[in-house]
């Protein structure tokens, strides 16, 4: 899959950065750890600095589940309990340099509804439209779940998507899920961007 460099894709006046679910429970040692999940922090911080310097909006999604959320195994779901609202596991990674201006988007906040996409059951699209955004740079966790679904929804809503190739990591429940997700996003129209 061809990968652009940041110099190939300078930040425009209609861009925004979307940081997907970089939360403690998805990092090594967390209750639903993504292998090597903490490796997304450094490349995301580089992009956060670029977007802050350009004065463009930054959005950060987070799982913000009730304690009895339907996605948890003990309540019939497929995942261990994770990212329960207000707990340390639901907090953003301590090394993630989110600026004070970053807009937080909480998802899957009702027990009966799960949400892999940052657009599902949230006002993210409304916020993007209000900010005049037409293109999203996206990275975070996990490639094969919340990043994949957020990117698919963004593309279906008419946004251009620049996927930050070095700033995503996969769960890989089935080996190769992450690479298949990257291929699916590229086939749907996302463009892959690496680090300089």
SULHUHU-V87604 format. One record per helix or strand of 3 or more residues. SS is the DSSP state (H for helix, E for strand). FROM is the first residue (numbers start at 0). LEN is the number of residues. If there is no record, write none. Layout:
ss = (SS & SS)
from = (FROM & FROM)
len = (LEN & LEN)
This chain:
ss = (H & E & H & H & E & H & H & E & H & E & H & E & H & E)
from = (5 & 14 & 23 & 36 & 57 & 72 & 87 & 102 & 123 & 134 & 142 & 159 & 176 & 190)
len = (3 & 6 & 3 & 18 & 6 & 3 & 3 & 5 & 7 & 7 & 14 & 10 & 12 & 3)
